[in-house]
Amino acid sequence: MSERIKLVVIGAGPGGYTAAFLAADMGMDVTIIEKETNPGGICLYRGCIPSKAFLHVAKIISEAKHAKNFGIEYGDPKIDLNKVRDWKKGIVNKLTGGLGQLAKARKIKYVQGEASFVDSKTLKVKRMDGSSEELSFDKTILATGSRPTTLPFAPKSPHIWDSTAALEMDTVPQSLLIIGGGYIGMELGTVYHELGSKISVVEMLSSLLPGADRDLADVLTKRVQGMFANIMLETRVLKMEETANGITITFAGKNGKEFKEEYNKVLISIGRKPNSENLGLENTKVKVTPRGFVEIDDQRRTNDENIYAIGDIAGDPMLAHKASHEGRVAVEAIAGHKVAFEPRAIPAVVFTDPEIAWCGLTEGEAQKSGQDIRVVKFSWGASGRALTLDRQDGLTKLIISPQTQRILGVGIVGVGAGEMIAEGVLAIEMGSVANDLKLSIHPHPTLSETMMESAEVFFGTATHIYKAKQK
Amino acid sequence: MATEFKLPEIGENISQGTVTKVLVKIGDTIKKGQNILELETDKAVVEIPSNIEGMVSEVLVQSGKVIKIGQPILRMENSPASTTASSVAPKISTTISAKPETEGVKPSAASTGSGTKPVEIKPIPNGGAVTNMALPALGENLDKGTVTKILVKTGDNVKKGQNILELETDKAVLEVPSPSEGVIKEILIQNGAVIKVSQPIFKMISNSPAVSEPAPEPSPTKPEISKATPTPRPAEEPATVHVGHMPIRKNVAAAPSVRLFARDIGIDIAQVPGTGPGGRISIDDVKKFAKTLNTSRSQTSTNNTIIQQPLPDFSKWGDFRREAMSNVRRKTAQHLSSAWNTVPHVTQCDKADITELEKLRKASSTQHRKLSITSFLIKILAIGLKKFPQFNSSVDMTTNEVIYKDYINVGVAVDTDRGLLVPVLKNVDRLSVIQISDELTAIAERARNRKTSIEELQGGTFTISNLGGIGGSFFTPIVNWPEVAILGVSRGIMEPVYIENQFVPRLMLPLSLSYDHRIIDGADGSRFIRWIVLALEGPSIVEGLSV
């Protein structure tokens, strides 16, 4: 083909910029349309990266306190919030600036603005400087991401935060209520707890981190119960009223009893919704579900053959690494390669302390579908490495097919679980059987040994667990 | 009494055909043996005569539709006086109301033989009417597909929206949801059949008579009441189309690289048996599977696969149009490609001096019967093929045998308005030139009038292609496999021939003999064509060539 494919990528988050970079590397004529000055998206500007910077701060504070357990005592930390913020900003600028450089080096046209479809072949681009133009394309990849959902009755108030506001970290409030016990709420709760806020969490469902297996979530719940001021499960928020010092919340508890409480700040982290509005999708053949997701096929192609969609706008799970993988699939599909988005395991990590990570089949899913599984667990109490960290609050479990002995799912809770889960992803993607994990030598002393030992549990003989022989 | 006329058996290996003409209309009274349809099959256009009598109340097919053996063509009201079926009708309906689950009754009287095919009688069971369910619209640009699976069976109660078929289209395999609800009474299609949108696929007893279209009621006194019932038109609901390439099947134990490889070479990973621990599929497993798939494919399909290089984009150079090939054209293309690929061809040319033969031909012709050179040639071939039996044979490479035939059937290529047909003259060695001439006239006539029967197109052992009527000299005919030789005849022209020290005008006939070089050597080819030339040049010396 002598004519280069003219590709427009709308949105330059982890999905969009990965797609754009690969497309440029494959010789396509690529334009990025993005509101920010540099690629990065929510993840880099207002999501994964800044939250992880703050979680590192929280971890240092927490570990310094924890050191008292083994005879090291520090005084109370002196926190310079401006410096903490600058440090976070520095990271964000370095990463996003680097991506801008990479885009330039690849000769990608970077248009700072917003795009909407005129028809299936044309985009209208409104630049940030106010000018606008029409842009024709061969293919477009929609990667506009998602934004925090809010409560319909929430008043407009500087005391009400979404995740973006929480990551601005203007102040450390004395008391902070987190609405929604999902991963964003738990991560930010951890951060503000270590910085000195009194944290309360309210969750409609009966447990924190709905979606994660109970045994994993329980380890975290137990720890935060000792840290947070109040965890209100099966409790609903009825009313929010702005006061001089913050927000007064009316709750309805388990038994339906109503009660009121005042907080300096309230973080609403009840979920995210896809940015599929105002894109002119109605001028194309793209179909949007009632929840606002764009309908796609296994190559991320929408109902309009020239338009692809990746990342949060293309459906759950709304995770950066899912988006970037989809970006590669979409670009290769556009290039005519026979590819498909067909992961066996998309890892999920909650960067709390302890971290929770899982991939592949969960126990909950298996129960729901009635699938025959065997679950083997290895408690970190038997891990030497966990003891040296003084963090025995961990668990590694494998979900295995009893017939084929294949690893179908992995779940880990404990410090560093997010790093460890990658081995589980590889095992599942490769179609590994329990014996493969058992027979692969794992480095000692590390937490990764718990993967090997839980595989040994499957065969009934884990070195560091004694189980009386059953008759 | 309402009866149906279904497409009867029309010949070996023929399961369907395209309706080219419907010869009757609603209200016509049909007699047994009266032609109902013209049907174009792969091999010929045939006329379909009726095997029942009555008045047409509904025509269920249209020109251009592909119909299958057993598919209903007409609904008819039997005229009161005509058949026994109508007189027993009331009895049948009483039986039915007593046993509502009996949905159709086949009268034992209507058996095969003597032209009467089984006639199905359609009474109305309690609570519902018999309707044809037609294939609903499938989606944009999808108008037909191959049935890969029928998901329901006779007697099933089908709900609206329930999947009833798996259909493979150009784009994807899709599941077809039922456009209506009711009990399946009869399945009108088979696995592997190509069906079109709005073609009837099932007969159903509808649960909701309001929506459905009642079958013609038996009303011998007032037959006009039930005529002119419109064809049922079910709500057109597009079937769900899987837009993607291959359906993703979860949890196949294969590494991402292996899955990518399989997809790349067009293998559905879920079909591949894994030899690794826990059924894990390796790259080698995929390769092995692909290999067995290829061998089984090449075993089942006999050289029919024509490797098609991608066509250029013709629109770059100007406007063009695409036209679907007719069945005859498609078959010809397949057959000749296959023959060309199978048979290593050699064409040997020669000229015969037919000045004497031409005199004989003219002398033997009368006003009513004009003999042709082809008739003489066929007679000569009939004798020659006995002397050169390898030209009257076939090759079996699977057993490495040559099949010599004791019969001599000569096919004659006929140019018709819808393409090339090759009707066959049987046992020409037993016929005289005059008989050959008469038959030749008859088959050519039938071919041009689309009356050739399927049997007439089968069983040839040697073929003649005479282009003399058009002109030109010499060409390279393609052997009509499984035959091994073909004789091409061009136009005879007067030429100066040097005989006994002078040029004399002689009528010279160009001949081109193509043969299968696998079993016929060049020397044999030359000997055979020389023999033919000599026979043409000295007709009197050829035994049996008396007129």
Interface residues (C-beta under 8 A of the other chain):
Chain A: D297 D298 Q299 R301 N303 H337 K338 V339 A340 E342 R344 S401 T404 Q405 R406 L408 E429 M430 G431 S432 V433 N435 D436
Chain B: H242 V243 G244 H245 M246 I248 K250 N251 V252 A253 A254 A255 P256 R259 L260 R263 D264 G266 G274 G276 P277 G278 G279 R280 I281
